[in-house]
Amino acid sequence: MAGKIYTPTFIDEHIGRRIQLRRNMLGLSQKDLADACGVTFQQIQKYETAGNRVAASRLFEIGMAMDTPVSFFFMGLPGNLPDETKTTRSQPVMRVCSQAADDPMGKNETLELIKLYWKLSDDGKREAVLNLLKTMNSME
């Protein structure tokens, strides 16, 4: 019997995006994360793009490597209410809020800005950056 072809689900895609998000938040490369988990960077790339499904044990290792609870990777998925995960014989009934394409919180640029902001050495510098941004936005 031929093997079943893997088709990523929205859950696989969501988990992949969350792995990438956390990795970027920590400033890790795919190779850094791969080395910490004992896999190749290509494998991390496949997880992040949902090219491969992440096994529960591997997701646990990824969470440990990034000092992140496994629950982080599931945040934003349905499942907190019984009727969100009901299944019928034909297919699961899922209500998912997908991230809007124009949502700035899903962009790597936003993560980089936040990381750089918090790397500033003191409150005065952070306040100056915040005031600069407020001034620039009021000019528009």
Secondary structure, DSSP 8 states (H G I E B T S, - for coil): ---------HHHHHHHHHHHHHHHHTT--HHHHHHHHTS-HHHHHHHHTTSS---HHHHHHHHHHTT--GGGGGTTSS-SSGGGS-B-SS-B--------TT-GGGSHHHHHHHHHHHHSSSHHHHHHHHHHHHHHHHT-
